[in-house]
Amino acid sequence: MTDKDKIVQLKSTMEAIIEARDKAEKICEIACRELVLAFFDGNENKTKLWFKTDNPMLGGISAQAMIDIGRAPKLLQFVVEQMCDHIYYQHHLDKNK
């Protein structure tokens, strides 16, 4: 394999990796939106507001800003953790009634 062939193959591999990363970020974004929408019982307005509002737990930026800078996977991790905490505390509150 010539050096030119290696460069072409490397470029192709890098493009595939970038495409896979972009798809993974989009999947994380969609998952975040669906989870937040479910949390707000399907209320689109509350969901949109949550994504637009600066959040101190996200470093003072909005969820949409996190997505815009390529941090959708980190946002998804945050959303999942918050929902798990919410479910845990709701369960214990209901149990103590």
Residue pairs with C-beta under 8 A, 6 or more apart in sequence:
1 9
24 73
25 67
25 70
25 72
25 73
26 72
28 72
28 73
28 75
28 76
29 67
29 72
29 75
31 76
31 79
32 63
32 67
32 72
32 75
32 76
32 79
33 47
33 51
35 76
35 79
35 80
35 83
36 47
36 50
36 51
36 63
36 79
37 43
37 44
37 47
39 83
39 86
40 46
40 47
40 50
50 63
51 62
51 63
51 64
52 62
52 64
53 62
54 60
54 61
54 62
54 65
55 61
55 62
55 63
57 78
57 82
58 66
58 75
58 78
63 75
66 72
66 74
66 75
67 75
